[in-house]
Amino acid sequence: MDRYGSDVLGGGTGAARPEHHRAPRVSRPQAAERGLVVEEVTTGWVGAVVRVEKSGGQHVVVLEDRHGRTRTFPLGPGFWVDGEPVRLTPPVTSTAPRAPERTASGSRAVHGARARVARGSRIWVEGKHDAELVEKVWGDDLRIEGVVVELLEGVDHLVDALRDFAPSPDRRVGVLVDHLVPGSKEARIAADALRAAPRDTVLVLGHPYVDVWQAVRPERLGLQSWPTIERGTEWKLAILRELGWPAADQADVAQAWKRILRTVRSYADLEPSLLGRVEELIDFVTA
């Protein structure tokens, strides 16, 4: 099974996907530390650990979902973390702050490790907001792997940028593109770029959204869904007007993005259509 999902612009080589760059996760007891995102398997309830307490003579864990609702479950087996079955145990009591066991991307944290010297390979994103979102969720992983994220400043000149970079098997380029859907301008540019580059040196992937803002789950902003904006309208300013936020100029856009980015705590606050694409790009440039 392809764990990334289908992508018609995923390079077109038909080759097997490389193994993930992080070690396979194994089932084990898991301390119910505050902020840990877990799923209770019998109900499907997904939430972050708020606290562990004693009730009726047994330990229970209180989970808070994205809507701020809480439910209480008996501590023990019957939970999943990152797709793995775990047995929740009481958190370790310590007077010293405990370092997180997971990065914001859900990977196992490597404490005390130095950032790796940058690889020759790169991940390119379209703009500043894309780069800031990738850094917030995957920054720890990228430093361990020695992967540099660079701004493409729009996808229109992708072919020229690749020609200047001269990708090779040791200098791969993974490109994250907004609104990469069949028949779009972005899809045509991606196809041209793949044809012009040496085989297996460039991977262009994307999400279906007009802008990376929409990859943040709307619930984080108190919305049921992102507003639909009429084509031909400046998207970000229109979104701000729909939300009732200041929408006079680019300074308001910048402030709005800071507000949106602050709501992102981990990978759980992003849409799967972005998560899989970024993970696959990291795998590609580190293979």
TORDRENGU-163425 format. One record per residue (C-alpha): residue number from 1; chain; x, y negated, z negated. Coordinates in steps of 0.05 Angstrom, whole numbers, plus 5000, padded with zeros to 4 digits. Example, Ala and Ser with C-alpha at 12.3 -4.5 7.8 and 13.67 -1.06 7.14 Angstrom:
2
- roba, domi, x, y, z
- 1, A, 5246, 5090, 4844
- 2, A, 5273, 5021, 4857
//
This chain:
287
- roba, domi, x, y, z
- 1, A, 5000, 5000, 5000
- 2, A, 5025, 4930, 5017
- 3, A, 5026, 4895, 4950
- 4, A, 5029, 4826, 4982
- 5, A, 4966, 4833, 5024
- 6, A, 4960, 4825, 5099
- 7, A, 4991, 4765, 5134
- 8, A, 4988, 4758, 5209
- 9, A, 5048, 4712, 5209
- 10, A, 5092, 4752, 5163
- 11, A, 5150, 4759, 5212
- 12, A, 5120, 4810, 5259
- 13, A, 5177, 4861, 5251
- 14, A, 5135, 4918, 5224
- 15, A, 5193, 4936, 5177
- 16, A, 5180, 4960, 5106
- 17, A, 5179, 4905, 5055
- 18, A, 5240, 4899, 5010
- 19, A, 5234, 4923, 4939
- 20, A, 5218, 4869, 4888
- 21, A, 5279, 4834, 4860
- 22, A, 5257, 4843, 4789
- 23, A, 5260, 4908, 4751
- 24, A, 5196, 4951, 4751
- 25, A, 5152, 4937, 4690
- 26, A, 5140, 4997, 4645
- 27, A, 5084, 5010, 4596
- 28, A, 5103, 4994, 4524
- 29, A, 5077, 4965, 4459
- 30, A, 5065, 4890, 4467
- 31, A, 5066, 4840, 4410
- 32, A, 5004, 4796, 4415
- 33, A, 5042, 4730, 4415
- 34, A, 5003, 4666, 4422
- 35, A, 4994, 4646, 4495
- 36, A, 5003, 4716, 4523
- 37, A, 4953, 4728, 4579
- 38, A, 4920, 4797, 4575
- 39, A, 4860, 4834, 4603
- 40, A, 4814, 4877, 4561
- 41, A, 4801, 4937, 4605
- 42, A, 4731, 4957, 4584
- 43, A, 4700, 4888, 4595
- 44, A, 4749, 4857, 4645
- 45, A, 4756, 4796, 4599
- 46, A, 4820, 4758, 4615
- 47, A, 4847, 4707, 4566
- 48, A, 4906, 4680, 4529
- 49, A, 4920, 4703, 4458
- 50, A, 4897, 4649, 4409
- 51, A, 4911, 4685, 4344
- 52, A, 4914, 4752, 4310
- 53, A, 4876, 4760, 4244
- 54, A, 4845, 4811, 4198
- 55, A, 4770, 4823, 4201
- 56, A, 4732, 4879, 4167
- 57, A, 4797, 4912, 4145
- 58, A, 4828, 4915, 4214
- 59, A, 4871, 4870, 4257
- 60, A, 4835, 4836, 4315
- 61, A, 4860, 4791, 4371
- 62, A, 4823, 4729, 4394
- 63, A, 4828, 4715, 4470
- 64, A, 4810, 4649, 4503
- 65, A, 4791, 4648, 4577
- 66, A, 4801, 4590, 4627
- 67, A, 4734, 4560, 4607
- 68, A, 4754, 4554, 4534
- 69, A, 4708, 4611, 4513
- 70, A, 4735, 4661, 4462
- 71, A, 4722, 4734, 4447
- 72, A, 4750, 4779, 4393
- 73, A, 4775, 4851, 4405
- 74, A, 4807, 4903, 4360
- 75, A, 4883, 4903, 4364
- 76, A, 4913, 4965, 4395
- 77, A, 4906, 5001, 4462
- 78, A, 4859, 4983, 4518
- 79, A, 4893, 4921, 4546
- 80, A, 4932, 4904, 4609
- 81, A, 4989, 4854, 4617
- 82, A, 5013, 4839, 4688
- 83, A, 4977, 4901, 4714
- 84, A, 5008, 4948, 4662
- 85, A, 4972, 4984, 4605
- 86, A, 4996, 4960, 4537
- 87, A, 4981, 4971, 4464
- 88, A, 4976, 4904, 4429
- 89, A, 5012, 4900, 4363
- 90, A, 5013, 4844, 4310
- 91, A, 5061, 4788, 4329
- 92, A, 5130, 4788, 4297
- 93, A, 5130, 4741, 4237
- 94, A, 5190, 4696, 4236
- 95, A, 5207, 4627, 4209
- 96, A, 5247, 4612, 4272
- 97, A, 5213, 4596, 4338
- 98, A, 5209, 4658, 4381
- 99, A, 5232, 4652, 4453
- 100, A, 5179, 4672, 4504
- 101, A, 5185, 4743, 4531
- 102, A, 5156, 4723, 4599
- 103, A, 5170, 4667, 4647
- 104, A, 5114, 4625, 4675
- 105, A, 5113, 4672, 4735
- 106, A, 5100, 4732, 4691
- 107, A, 5170, 4761, 4698
- 108, A, 5209, 4785, 4638
- 109, A, 5249, 4727, 4611
- 110, A, 5325, 4734, 4610
- 111, A, 5349, 4692, 4551
- 112, A, 5419, 4662, 4551
- 113, A, 5432, 4678, 4624
- 114, A, 5468, 4626, 4665
- 115, A, 5439, 4602, 4731
- 116, A, 5469, 4641, 4789
- 117, A, 5512, 4605, 4840
- 118, A, 5465, 4584, 4897
- 119, A, 5457, 4634, 4954
- 120, A, 5464, 4614, 5026
- 121, A, 5391, 4630, 5037
- 122, A, 5337, 4579, 5023
- 123, A, 5263, 4571, 5011
- 124, A, 5232, 4512, 5047
- 125, A, 5167, 4480, 5026
- 126, A, 5129, 4424, 5061
- 127, A, 5130, 4370, 5008
- 128, A, 5145, 4346, 4938
- 129, A, 5081, 4372, 4907
- 130, A, 5094, 4442, 4934
- 131, A, 5165, 4440, 4906
- 132, A, 5143, 4417, 4837
- 133, A, 5090, 4471, 4832
- 134, A, 5139, 4526, 4853
- 135, A, 5190, 4499, 4803
- 136, A, 5140, 4498, 4746
- 137, A, 5118, 4571, 4756
- 138, A, 5179, 4604, 4788
- 139, A, 5236, 4558, 4767
- 140, A, 5267, 4606, 4715
- 141, A, 5265, 4663, 4765
- 142, A, 5296, 4622, 4821
- 143, A, 5354, 4599, 4777
- 144, A, 5369, 4671, 4757
- 145, A, 5367, 4692, 4830
- 146, A, 5407, 4632, 4855
- 147, A, 5352, 4609, 4903
- 148, A, 5347, 4536, 4923
- 149, A, 5281, 4506, 4943
- 150, A, 5286, 4449, 4994
- 151, A, 5235, 4400, 5022
- 152, A, 5217, 4408, 5095
- 153, A, 5178, 4342, 5095
- 154, A, 5123, 4371, 5139
- 155, A, 5122, 4431, 5185
- 156, A, 5122, 4394, 5252
- 157, A, 5197, 4396, 5261
- 158, A, 5207, 4467, 5234
- 159, A, 5238, 4494, 5299
- 160, A, 5289, 4437, 5300
- 161, A, 5305, 4446, 5226
- 162, A, 5318, 4521, 5236
- 163, A, 5362, 4506, 5296
- 164, A, 5404, 4459, 5253
- 165, A, 5407, 4509, 5195
- 166, A, 5427, 4568, 5240
- 167, A, 5397, 4625, 5199
- 168, A, 5434, 4692, 5197
- 169, A, 5427, 4757, 5158
- 170, A, 5467, 4724, 5102
- 171, A, 5432, 4657, 5108
- 172, A, 5358, 4672, 5110
- 173, A, 5302, 4621, 5107
- 174, A, 5234, 4632, 5076
- 175, A, 5182, 4579, 5093
- 176, A, 5118, 4564, 5054
- 177, A, 5067, 4528, 5098
- 178, A, 5001, 4494, 5080
- 179, A, 4938, 4513, 5119
- 180, A, 4970, 4572, 5155
- 181, A, 4908, 4603, 5187
- 182, A, 4900, 4634, 5256
- 183, A, 4890, 4583, 5311
- 184, A, 4916, 4524, 5271
- 185, A, 4972, 4477, 5292
- 186, A, 5013, 4506, 5234
- 187, A, 5004, 4577, 5260
- 188, A, 5029, 4557, 5329
- 189, A, 5090, 4523, 5300
- 190, A, 5105, 4583, 5256
- 191, A, 5100, 4630, 5316
- 192, A, 5148, 4585, 5356
- 193, A, 5197, 4585, 5298
- 194, A, 5197, 4661, 5291
- 195, A, 5209, 4670, 5366
- 196, A, 5268, 4621, 5365
- 197, A, 5303, 4651, 5304
- 198, A, 5346, 4715, 5302
- 199, A, 5307, 4776, 5281
- 200, A, 5296, 4785, 5206
- 201, A, 5327, 4718, 5187
- 202, A, 5264, 4676, 5180
- 203, A, 5198, 4690, 5145
- 204, A, 5141, 4641, 5150
- 205, A, 5083, 4651, 5102
- 206, A, 5028, 4606, 5079
- 207, A, 4964, 4596, 5042
- 208, A, 4897, 4577, 5074
- 209, A, 4887, 4512, 5037
- 210, A, 4891, 4442, 5067
- 211, A, 4939, 4423, 5011
- 212, A, 4975, 4460, 4955
- 213, A, 4930, 4423, 4904
- 214, A, 4876, 4474, 4922
- 215, A, 4921, 4531, 4900
- 216, A, 4909, 4509, 4828
- 217, A, 4847, 4544, 4803
- 218, A, 4791, 4493, 4800
- 219, A, 4771, 4517, 4731
- 220, A, 4834, 4485, 4704
- 221, A, 4803, 4418, 4722
- 222, A, 4733, 4435, 4698
- 223, A, 4708, 4449, 4768
- 224, A, 4670, 4508, 4798
- 225, A, 4705, 4496, 4864
- 226, A, 4747, 4443, 4899
- 227, A, 4703, 4392, 4936
- 228, A, 4695, 4402, 5011
- 229, A, 4723, 4342, 5050
- 230, A, 4699, 4323, 5119
- 231, A, 4751, 4334, 5174
- 232, A, 4788, 4271, 5195
- 233, A, 4787, 4242, 5125
- 234, A, 4850, 4229, 5085
- 235, A, 4844, 4291, 5042
- 236, A, 4878, 4272, 4976
- 237, A, 4844, 4204, 4970
- 238, A, 4777, 4235, 4987
- 239, A, 4788, 4288, 4933
- 240, A, 4803, 4234, 4882
- 241, A, 4739, 4197, 4900
- 242, A, 4699, 4261, 4894
- 243, A, 4729, 4273, 4825
- 244, A, 4716, 4201, 4803
- 245, A, 4790, 4187, 4793
- 246, A, 4827, 4124, 4816
- 247, A, 4837, 4128, 4892
- 248, A, 4864, 4062, 4917
- 249, A, 4933, 4082, 4941
- 250, A, 4991, 4132, 4939
- 251, A, 5007, 4112, 4868
- 252, A, 4939, 4139, 4847
- 253, A, 4954, 4203, 4886
- 254, A, 5019, 4212, 4849
- 255, A, 4986, 4202, 4782
- 256, A, 4931, 4251, 4800
- 257, A, 4981, 4304, 4819
- 258, A, 5017, 4296, 4752
- 259, A, 4949, 4306, 4718
- 260, A, 4935, 4369, 4760
- 261, A, 5005, 4397, 4750
- 262, A, 4999, 4390, 4674
- 263, A, 4940, 4438, 4675
- 264, A, 4984, 4494, 4704
- 265, A, 5011, 4536, 4647
- 266, A, 5031, 4599, 4685
- 267, A, 5018, 4641, 4747
- 268, A, 4948, 4657, 4718
- 269, A, 4927, 4586, 4735
- 270, A, 4942, 4594, 4810
- 271, A, 4904, 4628, 4866
- 272, A, 4928, 4697, 4887
- 273, A, 4935, 4673, 4959
- 274, A, 4993, 4629, 4936
- 275, A, 5023, 4677, 4885
- 276, A, 5034, 4734, 4934
- 277, A, 5064, 4689, 4986
- 278, A, 5116, 4658, 4940
- 279, A, 5136, 4725, 4911
- 280, A, 5145, 4753, 4980
- 281, A, 5189, 4695, 5001
- 282, A, 5233, 4704, 4940
- 283, A, 5241, 4777, 4957
- 284, A, 5258, 4761, 5029
- 285, A, 5314, 4711, 5013
- 286, A, 5344, 4753, 4958
- 287, A, 5343, 4820, 4995
//
